[in-house]
Amino acid sequence: MSALIEVAQGMSDTGNCELRDVIPDVIGLLLGAGIVLTWKASRSRADVRPPILGDD
C-alpha cells in the first residue's frame, strides 16, 4: 500500500518521495514472494509420491 502512496507522491509533487522510503517496500515484496514460492514448491513436491508396489 505504501508503495502506491510513494508513486502518487512522485507523480503529483505533493509529497517527499525518496528512495529510502521505497526500500522497505521492496524488501517486504521480496520476502513475501520468497515465502510464497517456497510454500508452493514444498506443496508440489508433497503431491508427487512414489507408487506402492502391488497397488494397481
Summary of the structure (lengths in Angstrom):
residues: 56
radius of gyration: 21.4
end to end distance: 52.3
largest distance: 70.9
contacts: 96
relative contact order: 0.10
helix: 71%
strand: 0%
